[in-house]
């Protein structure tokens, strides 16, 4: 790719990751199809996208570290529950066809957006729920399953994590997005990138432009989320989930 093509790839990554950082997921809606359109195979595009998405978490950390304090129990829970699922999902996706999985994920993702629309107060206030041992175990089990989705599919899985943290544990959208961007964006996607890199291939020539766009988009989207608050994040979440749903179902 020449300099112009690299710049276009940077802009695509910047836009995708800005929306993702603001709404709590969905960078793959724009970035991953572009990689396929430019000629990469599914496995190579997925691995390349995962590597670039790690920078989304780094960009979010640079912005959230000044204003947000993550609770240790959620950090540990998301890591020990999600990382094994990511490795399993990344190992499986290279062995199975993805079309039916994409359709099913599209239906589920659209359901998330509709559910959020119908629940007008969802995620507007931080209320502690299911913080006992049973609640944390059940919450961790779902995070494990979401980790499998994250490792195997590209679009919308961060949104599932965001809504799970809001709906099950009672976090507001701003807090939930912070956890998703940092832990899913950095650690889950990092584990997925390593798994897919070992089992498949990464197109390293495009990584610099994608990483720069992800890093800048993660910072910018996180800044917008902090500035505009839960109501705007909720609306962005609903818009992105419905768009991703249509994209996955239509193909």
SETOR-553705 format. One record per atom (N, C-alpha, C, O): residue in three letters; y, x, z. Coordinates in steps of 0.02 Angstrom, whole numbers, plus 50000, padded with zeros to 5 digits. Layout:
BEGIN
alaYXZ ...
***
This chain:
BEGIN
unk499405004250000 unk500005000050000 unk500625004450000 unk500645009650033 unk501145002349962 unk501775006049962 unk502205003950020 unk502004999850061 unk502815006750024 unk503255005450081 unk503444998050084 unk503484995250139 unk503564995050027 unk503764987950025 unk503204983550052 unk503324978950091 unk502594984950032 unk502014981050056 unk501924981850131 unk501774977050166 unk502014987950155 unk501954989250227 unk502484985350266 unk502354982750320 unk503094985050238 unk503634981350271 unk503484973950273 unk503614970650323 unk503204971250218 unk503024964150217 unk502484962850269 unk502504957750304 unk502004967350274 unk501474966650324 unk501764966850395 unk501544963150439 unk502264971150406 unk502604971450470 unk502944964850486 unk502894962350542 unk503294961950437 unk503644955550448 unk503144949950464 unk503274945750508 unk502584949750428 unk502074944750442 unk501824945450513 unk501764940450549 unk501684951450534 unk501444952750603 unk501984950850654 unk501824948050706 unk502604952450639 unk503154950950685 unk503214943350696 unk503264941150753 unk503214939550642 unk503274932250647 unk502674929250684 unk502764925150729 unk502074931350664 unk501464928650694 unk501444929950769 unk501274925450808 unk501604935950790 unk501544937750860 unk502134935150902 unk502054934250962 unk502704934050871 unk503254930950908 unk503074923750926 unk503164921650983 unk502804920050878 unk502584913250892 unk502024913250944 unk502004909050988 unk501564917950937 unk501004918350984 unk501234919751055 unk501004916551102 unk501694924451063 unk501944926151129 unk502344920551160 unk502364919851221 unk502674916551119 unk503074911051145 unk502644905051165 unk502784901651215 unk502124903751126 unk501724897651138 unk501084898951177 unk500774894251201 unk500894905351185 unk500284906851223 unk499674907951180 unk499114907251205 unk499754909651117 unk499194911051073 unk499324908751003 unk499814905250989 unk498874910750957 unk498914908350888 unk499154913350837 unk499314911450781 unk499184919850854 unk499404924850805 unk498954924950743 unk499184926250688 unk498314923550754 unk497844923650698 unk497974918250646 unk497714918750590 unk498364913050663 unk498514907750615 unk498854910550553 unk498704908350498 unk499294915450562 unk499664918350507 unk499374925050486 unk499254926350427 unk499264929450536 unk499094936350522 unk498404937150490 unk498324940750441 unk497904933750518 unk497224934750493 unk497124932350421 unk496834935950381 unk497364926250402 unk497294924150333 unk497644928850283 unk497414929750227 unk498204931950304 unk498554936650261 unk498104942750247 unk498084945150190 unk497764945150298 unk497314950750289 unk496744949050240 unk496544953150199 unk496484942950245 unk495974940750198 unk496254940150128 unk495934942150079 unk496854937350122 unk497184936550057 unk497294943250023 unk497254943849962 unk497434948450063 unk497564955150036 unk496924958850017 unk496944964349991 unk496354955650030 unk495734958350003 unk495224960950053 unk494694963450033 unk495374960550117 unk494884962950166 unk494324957850175 unk494434951850169 unk493724960250189 unk493174955750205 unk493284952650273 unk493714954950311 unk492904947450290 unk493004943950353 unk492934948650412 unk493364948850456 unk492384952550414 unk492254956950471 unk492784962350478 unk493014963750534 unk492994965450422 unk493494970750425 unk494174967850445 unk494534970850484 unk494344961950417 unk494984958850434 unk495004956950508 unk495514957750541 unk494434954450535 unk494404952550605 unk494494958650650 unk494884958350698 unk494154964150635 unk494214970150675 unk494914972950672 unk495194975150723 unk495214972950612 unk495894975550603 unk496394971350641 unk496854973950673 unk496304964750638 unk496744960050674 unk496694961150749 unk497194960950785 unk496084962150774 unk495984963250846 unk496344969450870 unk496664969350923 unk496294974950832 unk496624981150851 unk497384980050855 unk497704982150903 unk497654976750804 unk498374975550803 unk498594970950860 unk499134971750887 unk498164966150878 unk498344961350930 unk498394964451000 unk498704961651044 unk498084970351008 unk498144973751072 unk498874975351086 unk499104975251143 unk499254976951033 unk499964978551040 unk500354972451063 unk500884973151094 unk500114966451048 unk500434960351073 unk500444960351149 unk500954958751180 unk499884962251180 unk499864962651253 unk500334967951280 unk500644966951331 unk500374973651245 unk500834978951267 unk501554976651264 unk501944977951310 unk501734973251210 unk502414970651204 unk502584965551258 unk503134965451284 unk502084961351274 unk502194956351327 unk502284959751395 unk502694957651435 unk501884964951408 unk501944968551471 unk502644971451479 unk502944971051534 unk502924974251425 unk503584977251428 unk504114972151449 unk504604973951481 unk504014965851431 unk504504960651449 unk504344957251515 unk504794956051554 unk503714955751527 unk503534951951587 unk503534956251650 unk503614953551705 unk503444962751644 unk503394966951703 unk504024966851746 unk504004968451805 unk504584964851716 unk505214964651753 unk505314958051790 unk505724957651836 unk504944952851770 unk505074946351799 unk504464942851828 unk504544938351870 unk503874944751809 unk503274941151830 unk502814945651870 unk502724951551855 unk502504942851923 unk502004946251962 unk501344942551956 unk501294936751976 unk500854945851927 unk500204942751917 unk499804942951982 unk499804947952018 unk499474937251997 unk499064936852057 unk498404940452045 unk498074939551993 unk498204944652093 unk497614948852085 unk496994944752072 unk496564946852033 unk496924938952104 unk496314935052097 unk496214932652025 unk495654932452000 unk496764930851992 unk496704928651922 unk496594934451875 unk496214933851826 unk496904940151889 unk496794946051848 unk496054948051850 unk495754949151798 unk495774948551910 unk495064950451918 unk494614945251886 unk494134946951850 unk494754938851898 unk494334933451871 unk494324933551795 unk493794932851765 unk494904934451764 unk494934934351691 unk494604940451660 unk494334940051605 unk494614946051695 unk494304952051669 unk493544951851676 unk493184953151628 unk493294950151736 unk492564950351746 unk492224944451711 unk491634944951694 unk492584939051700 unk492284933251667 unk492354933751591 unk491874932351554 unk492934935851568 unk493064935651496 unk492804941451456 unk492564940551400 unk492834947551484 unk492644953451445 unk491914953351421 unk491794954951363 unk491434951451464 unk490744951051437 unk490684945951381 unk490314947151332 unk491034940451386 unk491014935351333 unk491294938051268 unk491034936551214 unk491844941951273 unk492144944751213 unk491654949351177 unk491594949151116 unk491314953551215 unk490824958251185 unk490254954351151 unk490034956151097 unk490014949151185 unk489474945051156 unk489714941751092 unk489374941851041 unk490314938651095 unk490584935251036 unk490694939950978 unk490544938350921 unk490964946050993 unk491074950850940 unk490434953350909 unk490414955050850 unk489894953450948 unk489244955650921 unk488934950250878 unk488584951750829 unk489044943850896 unk488724938350860 unk489064936550795 unk488734934650747 unk489734937150792 unk490104934550735 unk489914938150670 unk489964935250616 unk489704944450675 unk489524948150615 unk488834946150589 unk488624948550536 unk488474941850625 unk487804939950606 unk487754932850581 unk487244930950551 unk488264928650592 unk488204921550576 unk488784919350530 unk489324922150532 unk488654914150488 unk489194911250448 unk489724908150494 unk489564905950549 unk490354907950471 unk490894905950515 unk491194899150498 unk491584896550538 unk491024896050441 unk491394890050419 unk491324884250467 unk491814881050485 unk490704882650488 unk490604876950533 unk490924878350601 unk491184873750633 unk490894884650622 unk491224886350685 unk491974885450681 unk492284883150729 unk492264887050623 unk492984886250614 unk493184878850616 unk493684877050645 unk492774874550584 unk492924867450584 unk492884864650655 unk493324860850676 unk492364866450692 unk492294864150761 unk492874866550804 unk493144862850844 unk493064872850794 unk493624875550832 unk494264872050814 unk494694870850857 unk494344870250750 unk494944866650729 unk495004859850762 unk495544857850784 unk494444856250767 unk494444849750801 unk494624850550875 unk495034846750901 unk494324855450907 unk494464856550978 unk495184858650990 unk495504856451037 unk495444862950945 unk496134865250953 unk496624859550944 unk497104859050981 unk496494855350894 unk496924849450885 unk496904844950946 unk497414841950965 unk496314844450976 unk496264840451037 unk496684843151094 unk496964839351133 unk496744849851098 unk497164852851149 unk497894850751140 unk498224848751188 unk498134851051078 unk498824849151065 unk498954841851081 unk499464840151111 unk498494837451061 unk498574830251074 unk498554828951149 unk498954824851174 unk498104832251184 unk498054831451257 unk498714833451291 unk498964829951335 unk498994839051269 unk499624841351298 unk500194836451283 unk500624835251326 unk500204833651222 unk500724828851204 unk500684822651249 unk501194820051271 unk500074820251261 unk499974814251301 unk500124815351375 unk500304810651410 unk500064821551398 unk500204823251468 unk500904826251472 unk500994832351467 unk501404821951481 unk502094824251476 unk502294829351529 unk502714833551517 unk501984828951588 unk502154833651642 unk501694839651647 unk501764843751692 unk501224840251600 unk500734845651602 unk501074852451598 unk501464853851552 unk500924856751647 unk501174863551646 unk501904864451660 unk502184869851647 unk502234859251686 unk502954859851700 unk503084862551769 unk503634864951784 unk502584862251812 unk502664864751881 unk502034868451901 unk501484866851879 unk502124873451944 unk501554877351968 unk501264874052030 unk501584873852082 unk500654871352024 unk500324868052080 unk499624870952088 unk499244871052040 unk499454873252147 unk498804876452157 unk498234871352156 unk498254866352192 unk497734872652114 unk497144868452109 unk496534872952100 unk496564878352071 unk495964870552126 unk495324873852116 unk495344881352133 unk495094885452095 unk495644882952190 unk495684889952211 unk495134891752261 unk495114897452285 unk494674887052276 unk494124888552320 unk493574892152280 unk493644893152220 unk493034894052314 unk492504897952281 unk492194894052223 unk492094896752169 unk492044887652235 unk491744883552182 unk492204883052122 unk491994883752065 unk492844881652136 unk493334880952082 unk493414887352042 unk493474887251981 unk493424893052077 unk493504899452043 unk492884901052001 unk492934903851946 unk492284899452027 unk491664900751989 unk491634896551926 unk491464899051873 unk491804890051932 unk491804885751873 unk492334887951823 unk492234887951762 unk492914889851850 unk493444892351807 unk493244898751772 unk493404899651714 unk492884903151807 unk492644909351778 unk492124908151724 unk492104911751674 unk491694903051734 unk491194901451684 unk491524899251619 unk491314901351565 unk492044895151624 unk492394893051564 unk492744898951531 unk492764899351469 unk493024903451570 unk493344909351542 unk492844913751505 unk493004916951455 unk492224914051531 unk491694917751497 unk491554914651428 unk491494918251378 unk491514908051425 unk491394904651361 unk491984905651314 unk491894906551253 unk492594905451341 unk493184906651300 unk493194913851276 unk493454915351222 unk492924918451316 unk492874925351294 unk492424926051234 unk492564929951188 unk491874922351232 unk491424922451174 unk491804920051112 unk491744922951058 unk492184914651120 unk492594912151064 unk493094917351042 unk493194918450982 unk493414920551090 unk493924925551074 unk493624931351036 unk493934933950989 unk493024933451054 unk492704939051020 unk492454937350951 unk492384941850909 unk492324930950938 unk491994929150876 unk492454925750826 unk492324925850766 unk493004922650849 unk493454919150804 unk494164921750813 unk494304925450860 unk494604919950767 unk495254923250764 unk495834918950785 unk496324921450812 unk495804912450773 unk496394908250780 unk496324903450838 unk495854899450840 unk496784903750886 unk496844898550935 unk496504899651001 unk496614895751047 unk496084904851008 unk495724905451071 unk496184907151130 unk496034905151186 unk496724910651118 unk497214911751171 unk497514905251196 unk497684904651255 unk497594900551151 unk497864893951170 unk497384890351217 unk497604886851263 unk496724891051205 unk496234888151250 unk496304890951320 unk496274887251370 unk496384897551325 unk496464900751390 unk497094898251424 unk497084896751484 unk497644897851387 unk498264895451416 unk498194888451445 unk498394887151502 unk497894883851406 unk497834877051430 unk497334876551487 unk497414872351532 unk496814880751487 unk496334880751542 unk496664882951607 unk496544879951660 unk497074887951604 unk497434890251664 unk497914884851689 unk498014884051749 unk498224881251642 unk498674875851661 unk498294869951690 unk498454867451744 unk497784867651654 unk497434861551674 unk496974862351733 unk496944857851775 unk496624867951738 unk496124868851791 unk496434871851854 unk496314869351910 unk496824877051846 unk497104880551904 unk497804878251924 unk498064880151977 unk498124874051882 unk498774871351900 unk499364875851887 unk499904874651914 unk499284881051846 unk499844885451831 unk500334881851785 unk500134877451747 unk500974883451789 unk501444880951740 unk501364885051676 unk501044890251675 unk501654882451621 unk501544885651557 unk501784892851555 unk501454897151527 unk502354894151586 unk502634900951584 unk502174906051617 unk502064911451590 unk501904904251675 unk501434908651709 unk500794909451669 unk500534915051663 unk500534903951643 unk499914904151605 unk499984908551543 unk499524912351526 unk500544907851508 unk500664911951449 unk500684919351467 unk500424923451429 unk500984921051523 unk501014928051545 unk500314930851554 unk500164936351531 unk499874927151588 unk499184929351597 unk498824930051530 unk498474934951519 unk498914925151487 unk498574925251422 unk498794931251380 unk498374934851353 unk499444932351376 unk499694937751334 unk499464944551359 unk499264948851319 unk499504945551424 unk499354952251451 unk498594953451454 unk498354958551430 unk498224948751483 unk497514949851493 unk497094948451430 unk496654952351413 unk497244942951395 unk496884941651333 unk497134946251278 unk496744949351243 unk497804946751272 unk498094950851219 unk497904958151224 unk497734961251174 unk497924960851284 unk497804967951292 unk497064969551305 unk496764973451268 unk496774966451356 unk496094968351377 unk495544964851337 unk495084968151314 unk495594958251328 unk495074954751290 unk495084957151217 unk494554958851189 unk495674957351186 unk495704959551117 unk495514966851110 unk495234968951060 unk495684970851162 unk495474977851160 unk494724978651160 unk494444982651123 unk494384974651203 unk493654974751204 unk493364972351138 unk492874975051113 unk493674967151109 unk493444964551045 unk493534969650989 unk493104970350946 unk494104973150991 unk494234978250940 unk493724983950944 unk493484986250892 unk493564986051005 unk493074991451013 unk492384989150989 unk492034992850954 unk492194983051008 unk491534980450987 unk491484979950912 unk490994982250882 unk491994976950881 unk491974976150808 unk492054982750772 unk491784983750717 unk492434987450803 unk492514993950773 unk491874997950772 unk491725001550725 unk491474997250826 unk490835000750830 unk490324997650782 unk489955001250748 unk490304990950779 unk489804987450739 unk490024986650666 unk489604985850622 unk490674986750654 unk490934985650586 unk491434991050567 unk491344996850584 unk491954989050530 unk492454993750506 unk493154991050520 unk493264985050524 unk493624995650528 unk494344994150537 unk494724997250479 unk494605003050461 unk495184993550450 unk495594996150395 unk496214999550424 unk496734996450432 unk496145005950440 unk496645009550478 unk497305010350439 unk497825011250471 unk497295010050373 unk497905011050335 unk498435005850351 unk499035007150345 unk498214999950371 unk498694994550385 unk498874993950459 unk499314990050477 unk498534997650501 unk498634997050573 unk499354998550595 unk499624994850636 unk499685003950571 unk500365005450595 unk500854999650587 unk501204997950634 unk500874996550528 unk501334990950516 unk501154984950560 unk501594981650588 unk500504983550566 unk500284977850606 unk500434978950680 unk500634974350716 unk500324985150704 unk500434986650775 unk501184986150791 unk501364983350843 unk501614988850749 unk502334988450761 unk502564981150762 unk502974979350805 unk502314977150716 unk502494970050715 unk502244966350777 unk502594962150805 unk501624967950799 unk501344964850858 unk501724966750921 unk501854962550964 unk501904973150926 unk502264975550984 unk502954972250990 unk503154969951043 unk503314972150934 unk503984969050934 unk503934961550944 unk504334958650981 unk503444958350912 unk503354951150920 unk503154949150990 unk503384944051016 unk502724953251022 unk502534951851091 unk503124952051138 unk503194947851182 unk503564956951128 unk504154957551170 unk504644951851157 unk504894948751204 unk504774950451093 unk505264945251075 unk505024938351096 unk505404934451125 unk504384936751083 unk504124930251102 unk504114929251177 unk504254923751201 unk503944934551214 unk503944934151287 unk504654933051313 unk504764929251361 unk505134936351282 unk505834935451302 unk506054928151292 unk506384925251334 unk505864925251235 unk506044918351221 unk505704913551270 unk506014908651291 unk505074915051288 unk504714910851336 unk505054910951404 unk505124905651436 unk505254916851426 unk505584917451491 unk506264914051490 unk506464910851538 unk506614914751434 unk507294912051429 unk507304904451425 unk507724901251457 unk506844901551387 unk506864894351374 unk506434890151420 unk506544884151426 unk505944893151455 unk505584889551507 unk505024885151483 unk504844885151424 unk504744881251530 unk504114877651520 unk504154872151467 unk503684871151429 unk504714868451465 unk504764862851418 unk504714865251346 unk504354862351307 unk505074870551329 unk505054873251261 unk504374876451246 unk504124875751190 unk504084879851295 unk503424882751285 unk502904877351271 unk502474878151228 unk502954871851307 unk502494866251298 unk502544863551227 unk502034862251194 unk503154862551202 unk503244860051134 unk502984865051082 unk502664863051034 unk503114871451093 unk502864876551047 unk502104876751048 unk501784877350996 unk501814876151107 unk501084875951115 unk500794870251074 unk500304871151038 unk501084864351080 unk500834858451045 unk500884859250969 unk500424857550932 unk501454861950946 unk501554863050874 unk501044868050847 unk500744866850794 unk500954873550882 unk500504878750857 unk499784876350857 unk499404877850810 unk499574872750910 unk498884870250912 unk498734865550854 unk498204865950823 unk499204861150839 unk499094856350784 unk499084859950717 unk498684858150673 unk499514864950707 unk499514868750645 unk498874872650636 unk498584872850582 unk498644875750690 unk498024879550687 unk497434874950673 unk496984876750635 unk497444869050703 unk496904864250692 unk496854862450618 unk496304862350591 unk497414860850587 unk497414859050516 unk497174864950473 unk496794863950426 unk497404870850490 unk497214876750452 unk496474878050455 unk496154879650404 unk496174877550515 unk495464878850523 unk495034873550490 unk494514875250460 unk495244867250494 unk494844861850464 unk494884861950388 unk494374861150354 unk495494862850362 unk495574862850289 unk495294869150257 unk495014868950202 unk495364874850294 unk495094881150268 unk495594884850225 unk495434890250200 
***
